[in-house]
Amino acid sequence: MSFYDVEIADLQGKPLDLGQFRGRPVLVVNVASRCGLTPQYSELEALHEQYSERGFSVLGVPCNQFGGQEPGTSEEIAEFCSTTYGVTFPMTEKIEVNGEGRHPLYQLLTPVADDEGHTGDIRWNFEKFLIAGDGTVAARFGPRTQPKADEVVQAVEASL
């Protein structure tokens, strides 16, 4: 199965066709509204805006598995992201990224190592995966790596 074949819904519960990203890089990020790292939404939106005209997109993936920090409904999540951070990038339904209920998207992503060699379970909210235009994982970044960090920006630019 490739990234483009994964079945997932958008935040409104409608099927989200990941095939729309074919040929374009996308940064997949498990997000949460009540986390100390939540301010990363600002940089994620800035990154999305900076490179969207060149085909790049951020894809937010809400998850409530880390300290219950994404407890809201889809409507509450959408309202928070829009009102607080002006988020315009696409968001998926809330899913599980670890454990027996791990969504197929994260079954595909988690075997990839980050620059420190970490593979497997997502460690916390805001872990990032850069998907290249061919659907392969080009890079993985830890939760504390800021979206506008040099290593993220360089990876995005290299994938354009």
N, C-alpha and C positions, 0 to 999 in steps of 0.2 A: 504494500500500500504506500502511496506517495502522499505528501502533504496535501496535494490537490484533491485527493480522493476521500479525505476525512470528512465525515458527516458531522456537522455541528450547526446549531441554531444561532441566530443573532440575538441581541439583547431583548428584542421584541418577541422572540419565540419563532421567528420565521427561518426557514432553512437559509444558511449562509454558504454560498458557493465559493469555496476557497480557490476554485479554478479562475476566479476573477484576478487572482494575483499571479497567474502563470506569466512568466517572462519578466516579473517585477519583484524586487526584493521587499520583504515584509519583516518587521520586527515584532515577534509574538511575545507578549508580556503578561504574566499572571498578575492581576491588579487587585487592590483592596482599598476601600474608602476610609478605613479607620486605622491605618497603620502609620508608624513613624516615617515610613518611606513614601507615603501617599503624595507628598509634594513633588515626587518624580513625574506626576501627571503633567506638570507645567513644562518640563523638559521634553517629555514624550510628545506633547502637542507641538512644541517648537520644532522638534526634529521632523515630525510629520509634515508640518507646514513648509519647512525649509526645503524638503526633498520631494514633496508630493507631485510637483509639476514634472519631475523626472521619473515618475512611476513608483516611487517608494511609498510605503504605508506602514503605519503602526497598527497592530491588532491587539486590542485589550481583551484579556480573558479573565473575568472576575472569578475569584476563588475564595471560599470561606474556611479553608482548612488550617489556616495559621492564626491561632488565637481568636477565632471567630471575628476577624476584622473586616469581613464583607457580609454582614448579616442581612442587608436590605433586600427588598424585592427588585426585580428588574427595573421597575419604574423609579424606585428610589435611587438605584445606582445611576441610571441615565440622568436623572435630575441633578444629583450631586456632581457628576462629572461635567455636565454642561454648565451648570450654574457656577460651580466653584473654580473649575479649571478651563472652561471653554473648549472641552474636548470635542473634536470633529471627526477623529479617526473611528473606524468601525470597532464595535464591541460584540463579543459573543455572549451567549447565555452563561450563567454561573455554572462552573463545572468543578470536578475534583481532579487534582493534578498528581496526587500520590495515592498509594494504597490500592485495595482491591477494586475500588470504584474509579480508578484512574481512567480518564477519558482517553479514547484512542489517539487524539492529537498528542497528548503527553506520553503515551506509549511509544510514539514515533520519535519524540524530541529527546526524552531523558537519557537514552543511551549515549548521546553525544557529550564529549568532555568539554569543559571550559578551559581557559588558559592555565588554570591551576591543576588540571587533570581530574576535576570532579565530574563524575557521571552519576546517573541514577536520580534518586528523588530530588525534587525541587526543595530547596532549603528554606525559602521564605518568599513572601510576596515580592513582586517586581524582579524576578529572575527573567532574563531576556534571551531569546533565540532569534538570530538573524537567518531568515530563510532566503536563499539565493533565488534568482529568477528561474532556475531549473528545478526548484522544489527541494533541494538538499539543504541541510543545515550548514551554514557557512561559519557561524560562530555562536558561542554561548557565553553569556555574561552573568556574573553573580548579582544578587539583589542590591548590593550596595554600590555597584558600578552605576554611576549617573548616566542617563541617556545621552547627554552631550559630552561625555568623557572622550578624550582623544581616540581611544581604542575602538569605541563604538562608532564614532563619526568616520574614522578611517575605514572600518569594515563596511559601513553603509556606502561610502563613496566608491570603494573598490567593487561593490556589488552592482553599482548602477551602470 
